[in-house]
């Protein structure tokens, strides 16, 4: 079961100089999830994190030494330019988990104007948009015009 998605469009950049900071932020959410699982935390937080990461091999993700490795564990492949910047993403999976948890964590290091456009199995379309500090989710609206 699960909700199937496909990547429709993506303009996504993290400059090489920000990759280590983005990695630290991504690694921190994995560590926080592990701490909540191992040391209690509220029942709601444990359940939320369990669901958020149920499709991710947490041990593999935590062992990653790069942001690209963590992205790959979440089902996303980073594309690089010749300067070492991440200049795009590809989605290799079919099902969505809660990638926005990862994308929110790294949002301060993603270049403003970056976005990831998704099409869901039921026709729902949305974008995760980065403004240089936070991630915003925008829903598409279809307007039918008379010809």
N, C-alpha and C positions, 0 to 999 in steps of 0.2 A: 504494500500500500504506500501511500505518500502522494505528494503533489508534484506532477511533472512540469518542468519549465524548459524553456529554450532561450538562449541568449540571442537577442535581436540586433542589438547595436551596442557598441562600447567605445567610449573615449576615456581612457583611464591612464593617468600618469603619476608615477612617484619618482621624483628625481633621485639619482644615485646617492646623493649626499644625505637623503632622508630615509634610505632603506633600513639602516640599523635602528633608527628611532621607531620606525613602523614595525620592525621585527620585535623590538622590546615591548611595544604596546600589544601586539598580537600574542606574544608569548605570555604576557601578564594575564590576559583573559583565560588562557589555558591553565595557568597556575591557579587563578582564582576559582575556576571550576573545580579543579582538583582539591583545593583547600576546602571548599564547601562540601564536596562529596566525602572527604576523609574526616573532617572535623565538625560535622554537624551542620551548622547553618540552619536557617529556618526550613521547614518542610517545603514551603512554597519555592524557595530558592533552589533547594536540591532538586525538586521536580522540574523546575524550569530549566536548570542547567542540564539535567539528565536528558530532557527532550531536545534542547538546543544542540547538543553534541552527540546524540545517539548514533548518528551516521559517521562520525569521525573516530578514527582509531586514536584515542587520546595519548596513548603511550608513544605512538609514532609521531604525532603532532608535537608533543612536548620535547621529543628528541631532535626535532628539526633545528638546523643551525642557520637557517635563512628564512626570510619572509616568503620567498618563493616556495620553499618546502612546506610551510604551513598552509599557504594558499592551495598547494597541490593536494594536501590532505583534506581540504575542504571541497575539492573538486574543481579548482580553478587553476589554469596554467598561465603563468606570467610570460609576456612577450617583452623582449628587451631591444633597445636600439643600440647603436654602436658606442654610445657614451656610457652604457650600463644602466640607464634609466629603465624603469618598467614603463612601457608605452602602450600597453594593452593587456587584455585578459581574454582567455578562451574558457568556456565552461565545458568540461569533459564529462560531467555527470548528467543524470536525467532528472533526479529528484532534488527538491529544495529542502534544506533543513532550516536553519536560521542564520544564513550567511550575514545578515545585517548586523549580528552581534560582532562578527569579525570586522566588517567594514566600518562600523561605528568606532571601533577601537583604533583603527588606522587612519580614520578620516582626517585628523589634523596634519597628516603627512602626504595626503593625496592632493594633487594640484587642483586649485579652483577651476570649475567648469567641467571636471571629469564626471562621467555618468556611466551607469550600467543599465541597459534597457532589457527588460524581461517580458516574455510572453508565457502566461500560464496555460495549463491544459484546458481550462474552461474559457479561454479567450481574454482573460484579464491581462491587462498590460500595465506595467509600472516601470518607473525609473528610480534608481538610487542615485542621488545627485550629491556631489561633494562641493562644498564652498570654501575649502581651505581650513575649516575648523570642525565642522559637523557633517553628518550624513542626513539627508532629507529624503523621504520617500514621496514621490509624486505619482498619483494615479492618473491614467489616461482616461479621457472622456471622449466618447464618439458622438459627434453631432451629425445627424442626418439632415441634409438640405434637399429641398425639393429642386428637381432639375428644371 
